[in-house]
Amino acid sequence: MTRDAITEKILAFLDEEFEIENPGLDDNLREQHEFDSIDAIVLLEYIEELIESPLTQEEKKSAMDIKSISQIVDYIEGLLKTRS
C-alpha cells in the first residue's frame, strides 16, 4: 500500500467516523479537532483492519504519542514494513 493510499484511507475514515473534514496533515488532532483517547482506540481498531493484523501491546503503546495524520501514516507504513 502506498503512502498516498494510506493517507486517503485515513482521511476518509476520519471524515466518516469523526466528521473531521479536510484536516491538515500536520494538524494536532487532539488540539485542533478534539480527538480524544476513545477516538484513538477506534482508530487503532481501524488500523488493525487496514493492515489485516492485530496490533501488539507494544505497538499500541507506541501509537500513544501520535498527534497528526502524517504521524498516523508514518506509523502504518512502519507496521506494514515489519509485517512484510
C-alpha angles and dihedrals in degrees: 000000000000125000090247092052091050091048091049092050093048093048091049091048093049090049094047100042103031105018090239101155124194098345119181112253090238098041113128098245093201097051102032101034104025092242106173138187094273089053088051091055091052089049092051090052089052091049089054089054092046095052092036092230136094118251121239121235088253091053090049091050091051089054092061093084094055113117108160141044090247089057091048090053091047089050093051092046089053092050092050091050093052091049098050 
